[in-house]
């Protein structure tokens, strides 16, 4: 199964009218301190971070985690984390646009409190209305090709299928589904949620996804800064491996050296 390339080798990639070099998007939650969060962003080389609007102190003159985000090199992506209905997601997105002066939004409509799995119906409903209001919507969805195609058809500039449930650290549970999504949609595919360590990121990139979004795997690591650096290198290695093209898998061994000239032959 072949996957179409989505960016020049080792170069920039496009997200709507934006361009990035880093293929690693980080979050801003769960860090022990804001200073540590900032250090992780620097170690990862990220150019975009998600921000849960409900967690941000928007009162002018008061401390805010936004004070620890390098706005010169990092773009803010407000998200609708914690919303369980399309209505709540719409209101949260509108607040984010007003507060952060951006039309970009990561759309999350959660359907189950225990698993935090996305509500596909609610996500489609909210995405349709937000796009009508001029938002550029990046939807968090299950690894479901039908949902991804519907969201692409609505006008989403990318789709963000999960690797595993939010914060689970389980890694990619279904590579087959991601391969199908990659084959069937033309917009960038950004793996979101469930990544646990660098090898998970490398696998995602080797499949051909455009980028990876993660938070917990870095924020709650024993050494978050070192893990952020590992994630950066995993993204780069995985992308290079995808572009290089892996050898086919075989059931039996295949000699690395020719048999001609072997003694006794």
C-alpha positions as CSV (number, residue, x, y, z in Angstrom):
1,X,0.0,0.0,0.0
2,X,1.6,3.2,-1.1
3,X,1.3,6.6,0.7
4,X,1.5,9.8,-1.3
5,X,4.3,12.2,-0.2
6,X,3.0,15.3,1.5
7,X,6.1,17.5,1.6
8,X,9.5,17.9,0.1
9,X,12.1,15.7,1.6
10,X,13.6,17.3,4.7
11,X,11.9,20.6,3.9
12,X,8.9,22.6,4.9
13,X,5.3,21.2,5.1
14,X,2.1,23.1,4.5
15,X,-0.9,23.4,6.8
16,X,-3.4,25.5,4.9
17,X,-1.7,28.8,4.3
18,X,0.9,28.1,7.0
19,X,4.3,26.5,6.6
20,X,6.4,24.7,9.2
21,X,9.7,22.9,9.3
22,X,9.2,21.0,12.6
23,X,6.8,18.0,12.4
24,X,6.3,17.9,16.1
25,X,3.5,19.7,17.8
26,X,3.4,19.8,21.6
27,X,0.9,20.7,24.3
28,X,1.1,23.0,27.3
29,X,-0.7,20.9,29.9
30,X,0.4,18.6,32.8
31,X,3.9,20.1,33.2
32,X,5.2,20.5,36.8
33,X,6.2,24.1,36.1
34,X,5.8,26.6,33.3
35,X,9.6,26.9,33.2
36,X,9.9,23.2,32.4
37,X,7.3,23.5,29.7
38,X,9.3,26.2,28.0
39,X,12.5,24.2,28.2
40,X,10.7,21.2,26.6
41,X,9.3,23.3,23.8
42,X,12.9,24.5,23.1
43,X,14.3,21.0,23.2
44,X,11.7,19.7,20.9
45,X,12.1,22.5,18.3
46,X,8.4,22.7,18.0
47,X,6.8,25.6,16.0
48,X,3.2,25.1,17.3
49,X,1.7,24.3,20.7
50,X,-1.9,23.6,21.7
51,X,-3.5,25.6,24.4
52,X,-6.7,24.6,26.3
53,X,-8.6,27.9,26.5
54,X,-10.2,26.9,29.8
55,X,-6.8,26.6,31.4
56,X,-5.5,30.0,30.3
57,X,-5.7,33.1,32.5
58,X,-6.8,35.7,30.1
59,X,-6.8,38.6,32.6
60,X,-4.3,41.3,31.5
61,X,-1.5,41.9,33.9
62,X,-1.9,38.6,35.7
63,X,0.5,35.6,35.3
64,X,-0.3,33.2,32.5
65,X,1.2,30.1,30.9
66,X,1.3,32.1,27.7
67,X,4.1,34.1,29.2
68,X,6.3,31.0,28.9
69,X,5.6,30.4,25.2
70,X,8.0,31.9,22.7
71,X,5.5,33.7,20.5
72,X,8.2,34.7,18.1
73,X,8.9,31.1,17.0
74,X,5.9,29.2,18.2
75,X,2.3,29.5,17.0
76,X,-0.5,29.0,19.4
77,X,-3.3,26.5,18.5
78,X,-6.2,26.9,20.9
79,X,-8.2,23.8,21.5
80,X,-11.6,22.9,22.8
81,X,-10.4,20.3,25.3
82,X,-13.0,19.3,27.9
83,X,-16.0,19.9,25.6
84,X,-18.6,17.2,25.5
85,X,-21.1,18.9,23.1
86,X,-20.8,20.7,19.8
87,X,-22.4,23.7,21.4
88,X,-19.7,23.9,24.1
89,X,-17.0,23.4,21.5
90,X,-18.4,26.3,19.4
91,X,-18.4,28.7,22.4
92,X,-14.9,27.7,23.4
93,X,-13.5,28.1,19.9
94,X,-15.1,31.6,19.7
95,X,-13.5,32.5,23.0
96,X,-10.2,31.3,21.7
97,X,-10.4,33.3,18.5
98,X,-11.2,36.5,20.5
99,X,-8.6,36.0,23.1
100,X,-5.7,34.8,21.0
101,X,-6.5,36.5,17.7
102,X,-6.4,33.3,15.6
103,X,-8.9,31.5,13.4
104,X,-7.1,28.2,13.9
105,X,-8.6,25.8,16.3
106,X,-8.0,22.2,17.3
107,X,-11.5,20.8,17.7
108,X,-12.2,18.2,20.4
109,X,-15.7,17.0,21.1
110,X,-15.4,14.2,23.6
111,X,-18.0,11.4,23.6
112,X,-17.1,9.4,26.7
113,X,-15.9,10.6,30.0
114,X,-13.9,7.4,30.8
115,X,-12.2,6.7,27.5
116,X,-12.1,10.4,26.3
117,X,-12.9,9.0,22.8
118,X,-14.1,11.6,20.3
119,X,-17.8,12.0,19.5
120,X,-17.7,11.7,15.6
121,X,-21.3,13.1,15.2
122,X,-20.6,16.0,17.5
123,X,-17.2,16.7,15.8
124,X,-18.8,16.8,12.4
125,X,-21.6,19.1,13.6
126,X,-19.1,21.5,15.3
127,X,-16.6,21.4,12.4
128,X,-19.3,22.3,9.9
129,X,-20.5,25.3,11.9
130,X,-17.0,26.5,12.7
131,X,-15.9,26.4,9.1
132,X,-19.0,28.4,8.2
133,X,-17.9,31.0,10.7
134,X,-14.5,31.3,9.1
135,X,-12.5,29.0,11.4
136,X,-9.7,26.7,10.2
137,X,-10.5,23.5,12.0
138,X,-8.1,20.7,12.9
139,X,-10.3,17.9,14.2
140,X,-9.4,15.2,16.7
141,X,-11.0,12.0,15.5
142,X,-10.8,8.2,15.9
143,X,-8.6,6.4,13.4
144,X,-11.7,6.2,11.1
145,X,-11.2,6.7,7.4
146,X,-14.9,7.6,6.9
147,X,-14.8,10.3,9.5
148,X,-11.6,11.7,8.1
149,X,-12.9,11.9,4.6
150,X,-16.1,13.6,5.7
151,X,-14.1,16.2,7.6
152,X,-11.8,16.7,4.6
153,X,-14.9,17.2,2.5
154,X,-16.2,19.9,4.9
155,X,-13.0,21.8,4.4
156,X,-10.7,20.9,7.3
157,X,-7.1,21.7,6.3
158,X,-5.9,18.5,8.1
159,X,-7.2,15.6,10.1
160,X,-5.9,14.4,13.4
161,X,-6.7,10.7,14.1
162,X,-5.7,9.3,17.4
163,X,-3.0,6.6,17.9
164,X,-4.6,5.5,21.2
165,X,-6.8,7.0,23.9
166,X,-5.6,10.4,25.2
167,X,-2.8,10.1,27.8
168,X,-2.7,6.3,27.6
169,X,0.8,6.1,26.2
170,X,-0.2,2.9,24.4
171,X,1.4,4.0,21.1
172,X,-0.2,3.2,17.7
173,X,-2.8,0.6,18.2
174,X,-3.8,0.2,14.5
175,X,-1.3,0.9,11.9
176,X,-3.6,-0.6,9.2
177,X,-6.3,2.1,9.9
178,X,-3.7,4.9,9.6
179,X,-2.4,3.5,6.3
180,X,-5.9,3.5,4.9
181,X,-6.5,7.1,6.1
182,X,-3.2,8.1,4.5
183,X,-4.2,6.5,1.2
184,X,-7.7,8.0,1.1
185,X,-7.3,11.6,2.2
186,X,-5.2,14.4,0.5
187,X,-4.9,16.8,3.5
188,X,-2.1,16.4,6.0
189,X,-2.6,13.6,8.6
190,X,-1.4,14.5,12.1
191,X,-1.3,11.7,14.6
192,X,-2.8,12.9,17.9
193,X,-3.0,11.3,21.3
194,X,-1.8,8.1,22.8
195,X,1.9,8.4,22.0
196,X,4.1,7.0,24.8
197,X,7.8,7.2,23.7
198,X,10.1,8.0,20.8
199,X,9.6,4.7,19.1
200,X,5.9,5.4,18.8
201,X,6.7,8.7,17.0
202,X,9.2,7.0,14.7
203,X,6.6,4.4,13.7
204,X,4.0,7.0,13.0
205,X,6.4,9.0,10.8
206,X,7.6,5.9,9.0
207,X,3.9,5.2,8.0
208,X,3.9,8.6,6.2
209,X,2.0,10.9,8.5
210,X,2.7,14.5,8.2
211,X,3.3,15.3,11.8
212,X,2.7,14.1,15.4
213,X,1.0,16.0,18.2
214,X,1.8,14.9,21.8
215,X,1.7,16.2,25.3
216,X,1.6,13.7,28.2
217,X,4.5,11.6,26.9
218,X,6.8,14.6,27.4
219,X,5.2,16.4,30.3
220,X,5.0,13.4,32.6
221,X,8.3,11.7,31.6
222,X,10.9,11.2,34.3
223,X,13.1,13.7,32.4
224,X,10.7,15.8,30.2
225,X,13.4,17.8,28.5
226,X,15.4,14.7,27.5
227,X,12.2,13.1,26.3
228,X,11.3,16.2,24.2
229,X,14.7,15.9,22.6
230,X,14.2,12.2,21.9
231,X,10.8,13.0,20.3
232,X,12.4,15.5,18.0
233,X,15.0,13.1,16.8
234,X,12.4,10.3,16.4
235,X,10.3,12.6,14.1
236,X,13.3,13.3,12.0
237,X,14.5,9.7,11.8
238,X,11.0,8.4,11.1
239,X,10.5,10.9,8.3
240,X,13.8,10.2,6.7
241,X,13.1,6.4,6.8
242,X,9.7,7.0,5.2
243,X,11.3,9.1,2.4
244,X,14.1,6.5,2.0
245,X,11.7,3.6,1.6
246,X,12.0,0.5,3.6
247,X,12.8,-2.9,2.2
248,X,9.9,-5.4,1.7
249,X,9.3,-7.8,4.6
250,X,10.0,-11.4,3.7
251,X,9.1,-14.7,5.3
252,X,12.5,-16.2,4.8
253,X,16.1,-15.1,5.0
254,X,17.8,-13.3,2.1
255,X,21.6,-13.4,1.9
256,X,23.3,-10.0,2.2
257,X,26.4,-11.2,0.3
258,X,26.6,-13.0,-3.1
259,X,27.3,-16.7,-3.1
260,X,29.6,-16.6,-6.2
261,X,33.2,-17.3,-5.3
262,X,32.4,-19.0,-2.0
263,X,35.0,-21.6,-1.1
264,X,33.9,-25.1,-2.3
265,X,31.2,-23.8,-4.7
